[in-house]
Amino acid sequence: MHRPLNILSIQSWVSYGHVGNAAAVFPLQRMGFEVWAIHTVQFSNHTGYGQWKGSIFPPEHLSEVVEGIAERGVLGQCDAVLSGYMGGGGTAEAILSALRRVREANPGALYCCDPVMGDVGRGVFVRPEIPEVMRTQVVPQADVVTPNQFELELLTGHSVRTLDDALEAARHLRDQVRPQGPRIVVVTSLLREDAPDGHIETLAVADGGAWVVRTPLIPLEPPRNGTGDAIAALFFGNYLKTQDVAVSLENSVSALYNLLELTHERGTREIQLVAAQEEYVNPSRRFVVERVG
């Protein structure tokens, strides 16, 4: 019997609700992965509420935890690294240091970076240095990167209005950092002018081509926090299992839609991450992937 794959996930943590590691760890565990979670913050709840309590951990805390894991002699068994929101440049440096240590122990380990920086309507909501650090230091090290439409524009300087725009920007993101990563660009929350009304898409671009999955746009107001963290984990987990970009896109987007539909039905402020757990392994409603390049 093969051992389960191990994922080092370095993200924020909230006690109440689901963002960061609190949105990523459980779906990955439900899919059969061992997750070694390192928290960059410990908050009572996500900041979308306007009030929260807790602490931001210094980069040294992250490095100490990685050192403790290394002392167990298990870094060579780390198959993948996942990162999300980075509070500052120091956190980014600590994450890249952790990635280097993992890759030294296991050169085959894959890195998925969710380049959390902002969103349409909210604009940039990270510290001023993060976009440049993300663009020049972090993204080039990634095998998989999962920007939303706004973040893709921010990373590439390309305006995205149509499918061709999105494909061009995603390919630019891949090409500008060759010969390193990212090999796979997954664009989430894609709302383009030439798509059917009332729908939202997720686009994946890789060496083998480009694919899109379209779903109805669920009217969640306010938008629920943690959905980007969840889709990054779901796609990465599926890809680690299948090594197939198109299958991973279809599985992960279908699972996320069903999670958000349940959240909408229940009218809850927090995504129904636990209640929707069967969706992560067997989505009850599937949306077919379409090749677009």
C-alpha positions as CSV (number, residue, x, y, z in Angstrom):
1,M,0.0,0.0,0.0
2,H,1.4,3.4,-1.0
3,R,1.9,6.1,1.6
4,P,-0.4,9.1,1.3
5,L,1.1,12.2,-0.4
6,N,2.3,14.9,2.0
7,I,1.6,18.6,1.4
8,L,3.2,21.4,3.3
9,S,0.6,24.2,3.4
10,I,1.7,27.6,4.5
11,Q,-1.2,30.0,4.9
12,S,-3.3,32.0,7.4
13,W,-5.5,30.3,10.0
14,V,-8.9,31.4,11.5
15,S,-10.6,29.7,14.4
16,Y,-14.1,30.6,13.2
17,G,-14.9,30.1,9.6
18,H,-12.9,29.0,6.6
19,V,-10.1,31.0,4.9
20,G,-6.5,30.2,4.3
21,N,-5.5,26.9,5.8
22,A,-8.9,26.6,7.4
23,A,-10.3,26.4,3.8
24,A,-7.5,24.3,2.3
25,V,-6.5,21.7,4.8
26,F,-9.8,19.8,5.3
27,P,-10.6,19.3,1.6
28,L,-7.1,18.0,1.0
29,Q,-7.4,15.7,4.0
30,R,-10.8,14.5,2.7
31,M,-9.1,13.7,-0.6
32,G,-6.6,11.5,1.2
33,F,-3.6,13.8,1.6
34,E,-1.5,14.3,4.8
35,V,-1.3,18.0,5.3
36,W,1.5,19.6,7.3
37,A,0.0,23.0,8.0
38,I,2.0,26.0,9.0
39,H,0.0,29.1,10.0
40,T,1.2,32.6,9.1
41,V,-1.5,34.2,11.4
42,Q,-3.9,33.0,14.0
43,F,-7.1,35.1,13.9
44,S,-10.5,34.6,15.5
45,N,-12.2,35.1,12.1
46,H,-11.5,36.4,8.6
47,T,-11.0,40.1,8.2
48,G,-14.1,40.5,6.0
49,Y,-16.1,41.0,9.1
50,G,-14.3,44.2,9.8
51,Q,-13.3,43.1,13.3
52,W,-11.0,40.3,14.5
53,K,-8.6,39.3,17.2
54,G,-5.4,37.4,17.1
55,S,-1.8,37.7,16.0
56,I,0.4,37.8,12.9
57,F,3.3,35.4,13.3
58,P,6.8,36.8,12.3
59,P,8.7,35.1,9.5
60,E,11.0,33.5,12.1
61,H,8.1,31.5,13.5
62,L,7.5,30.0,10.1
63,S,11.2,29.1,9.7
64,E,11.3,27.6,13.2
65,V,8.4,25.3,12.4
66,V,10.1,24.2,9.2
67,E,13.3,23.5,11.1
68,G,11.4,21.4,13.5
69,I,9.9,19.4,10.7
70,A,13.3,19.0,9.2
71,E,14.7,17.7,12.4
72,R,12.2,14.8,12.2
73,G,14.0,13.8,9.0
74,V,10.9,13.9,6.9
75,L,11.4,16.8,4.4
76,G,12.3,14.2,1.8
77,Q,8.8,12.8,2.1
78,C,7.2,16.2,1.4
79,D,5.6,15.8,-2.1
80,A,4.2,19.3,-2.5
81,V,4.1,22.9,-1.1
82,L,1.0,25.1,-1.2
83,S,1.0,28.8,-0.2
84,G,-1.6,31.5,-0.1
85,Y,-1.9,35.0,1.4
86,M,1.5,36.5,2.4
87,G,1.3,39.3,5.0
88,G,4.6,40.9,4.0
89,G,7.9,40.5,2.1
90,G,9.5,38.7,5.1
91,T,6.7,36.0,4.9
92,A,7.4,35.5,1.2
93,E,11.1,35.1,1.9
94,A,10.4,32.5,4.6
95,I,8.1,30.6,2.3
96,L,10.7,30.5,-0.5
97,S,13.3,29.4,2.0
98,A,11.0,26.5,3.1
99,L,10.4,25.6,-0.5
100,R,14.2,25.5,-1.2
101,R,14.6,23.1,1.8
102,V,11.9,20.9,0.6
103,R,13.2,20.8,-3.0
104,E,16.7,20.0,-1.7
105,A,15.3,17.0,0.1
106,N,12.9,16.1,-2.7
107,P,13.7,17.6,-6.1
108,G,10.4,16.3,-7.4
109,A,8.2,18.2,-5.0
110,L,5.7,20.5,-6.7
111,Y,4.8,24.1,-5.6
112,C,1.4,25.7,-6.0
113,C,1.2,29.4,-5.3
114,D,-2.1,31.1,-4.9
115,P,-0.9,34.7,-5.5
116,V,-3.4,36.4,-3.2
117,M,-3.2,40.2,-3.8
118,G,-6.6,41.6,-4.6
119,D,-9.9,41.3,-6.4
120,V,-12.3,43.2,-8.6
121,G,-14.1,45.8,-6.6
122,R,-11.8,45.6,-3.6
123,G,-8.6,46.4,-5.5
124,V,-5.2,45.5,-4.0
125,F,-5.5,44.5,-0.3
126,V,-2.0,43.4,0.5
127,R,1.1,45.4,1.6
128,P,2.6,47.6,-1.2
129,E,5.7,45.4,-1.7
130,I,3.8,42.1,-2.2
131,P,2.8,42.5,-6.0
132,E,6.4,43.0,-7.0
133,V,7.7,40.2,-4.7
134,M,5.0,37.9,-6.0
135,R,5.8,38.8,-9.6
136,T,9.6,38.6,-9.5
137,Q,10.4,36.1,-6.7
138,V,7.5,33.8,-5.8
139,V,5.6,33.1,-9.1
140,P,8.8,32.1,-11.0
141,Q,9.4,29.3,-8.4
142,A,5.9,27.9,-8.8
143,D,4.8,24.9,-10.8
144,V,1.1,25.9,-10.5
145,V,-0.2,29.4,-10.0
146,T,-3.9,30.2,-9.4
147,P,-4.6,33.9,-9.8
148,N,-8.0,35.3,-10.1
149,Q,-8.8,37.6,-13.1
150,F,-7.7,40.7,-11.2
151,E,-4.5,39.1,-10.0
152,L,-3.6,37.9,-13.5
153,E,-3.9,41.4,-14.8
154,L,-1.8,42.7,-11.9
155,L,0.9,40.1,-12.5
156,T,1.1,40.6,-16.3
157,G,0.0,44.1,-17.0
158,H,-2.5,42.7,-19.5
159,S,-6.1,43.8,-19.5
160,V,-8.4,40.8,-19.6
161,R,-11.8,41.3,-21.2
162,T,-12.2,38.4,-23.6
163,L,-11.1,34.7,-23.8
164,D,-8.3,35.7,-26.1
165,D,-7.1,38.3,-23.6
166,A,-7.1,35.7,-20.8
167,L,-5.2,33.1,-22.9
168,E,-2.7,35.7,-23.9
169,A,-2.1,36.9,-20.3
170,A,-1.9,33.4,-18.9
171,R,0.6,32.4,-21.6
172,H,2.6,35.6,-20.9
173,L,2.7,34.7,-17.3
174,R,4.1,31.3,-18.2
175,D,6.6,32.6,-20.8
176,Q,8.0,35.5,-18.9
177,V,9.6,33.3,-16.2
178,R,10.9,30.4,-18.4
179,P,12.7,28.1,-18.1
180,Q,11.3,27.9,-14.6
181,G,7.6,27.8,-13.7
182,P,4.7,28.2,-13.6
183,R,4.0,25.2,-15.9
184,I,0.2,25.5,-15.2
185,V,-1.8,28.8,-14.8
186,V,-5.3,28.5,-13.4
187,V,-7.3,31.7,-13.7
188,T,-10.3,31.7,-11.3
189,S,-13.3,34.0,-11.2
190,L,-13.1,34.8,-14.9
191,L,-15.8,37.1,-16.1
192,R,-15.3,38.0,-19.7
193,E,-17.3,40.1,-22.2
194,D,-17.7,37.3,-24.7
195,A,-19.1,34.6,-22.3
196,P,-22.8,33.8,-21.8
197,D,-24.5,36.1,-19.3
198,G,-25.0,34.8,-15.8
199,H,-21.9,32.5,-15.8
200,I,-18.4,32.5,-14.4
201,E,-15.4,30.5,-15.6
202,T,-12.1,29.0,-14.6
203,L,-9.4,28.7,-17.2
204,A,-6.3,26.5,-17.1
205,V,-3.3,26.9,-19.4
206,A,-0.5,24.4,-19.6
207,D,2.0,22.9,-22.0
208,G,-0.7,20.5,-23.4
209,G,-3.2,23.2,-24.2
210,A,-5.9,25.3,-22.5
211,W,-9.3,24.4,-21.0
212,V,-12.2,26.2,-19.4
213,V,-15.0,25.1,-17.2
214,R,-18.2,27.3,-17.1
215,T,-20.7,27.4,-14.2
216,P,-23.7,29.5,-13.4
217,L,-22.8,32.5,-11.3
218,I,-24.3,32.0,-7.8
219,P,-25.5,35.4,-6.4
220,L,-23.6,35.4,-3.1
221,E,-23.6,38.8,-1.6
222,P,-21.3,39.6,0.0
223,P,-18.9,37.3,-1.9
224,R,-17.8,34.5,0.5
225,N,-14.3,34.5,1.7
226,G,-12.2,31.4,1.3
227,T,-13.4,30.4,-2.1
228,G,-10.1,31.2,-3.8
229,D,-8.2,29.2,-1.1
230,A,-10.5,26.3,-1.6
231,I,-10.2,26.1,-5.4
232,A,-6.4,26.3,-5.2
233,A,-6.3,23.4,-2.8
234,L,-8.9,21.4,-4.8
235,F,-7.2,21.9,-8.1
236,F,-3.7,21.2,-6.7
237,G,-4.9,18.1,-4.9
238,N,-6.6,16.8,-8.0
239,Y,-3.5,17.4,-10.1
240,L,-1.2,15.7,-7.6
241,K,-3.5,12.6,-7.9
242,T,-4.1,12.6,-11.7
243,Q,-1.3,14.6,-13.3
244,D,-4.1,15.7,-15.8
245,V,-4.9,19.4,-16.0
246,A,-8.3,19.0,-17.8
247,V,-9.6,16.4,-15.3
248,S,-8.3,18.4,-12.4
249,L,-10.0,21.5,-13.6
250,E,-13.4,19.7,-14.1
251,N,-13.2,18.0,-10.7
252,S,-12.2,21.0,-8.7
253,V,-14.6,23.5,-10.3
254,S,-17.5,21.1,-10.0
255,A,-16.7,20.5,-6.3
256,L,-16.4,24.3,-5.7
257,Y,-19.7,25.0,-7.4
258,N,-21.5,22.4,-5.4
259,L,-19.9,23.8,-2.2
260,L,-21.1,27.3,-3.0
261,E,-24.5,26.2,-4.0
262,L,-25.0,24.6,-0.6
263,T,-23.7,27.7,1.0
264,H,-26.2,29.8,-0.9
265,E,-29.1,27.4,-0.1
266,R,-28.3,27.6,3.6
267,G,-27.8,31.4,3.5
268,T,-24.6,31.3,5.6
269,R,-21.9,33.9,5.8
270,E,-19.2,31.1,5.9
271,I,-18.7,28.6,3.1
272,Q,-20.2,25.2,4.1
273,L,-16.8,23.4,3.9
274,V,-17.6,20.4,6.2
275,A,-21.2,19.9,5.1
276,A,-20.0,19.7,1.4
277,Q,-17.2,17.2,2.1
278,E,-18.5,14.4,-0.3
279,E,-18.2,16.9,-3.2
280,Y,-14.4,16.9,-2.9
281,V,-14.1,13.2,-3.8
282,N,-17.3,12.7,-5.9
283,P,-19.0,15.9,-7.2
284,S,-22.7,15.5,-7.3
285,R,-23.1,17.8,-10.2
286,R,-20.5,18.0,-12.9
287,F,-19.6,20.7,-15.3
288,V,-17.8,19.5,-18.4
289,V,-14.4,20.9,-19.3
290,E,-14.0,22.5,-22.8
291,R,-10.8,22.7,-24.7
292,V,-10.1,26.3,-25.9
293,G,-6.5,26.1,-27.0
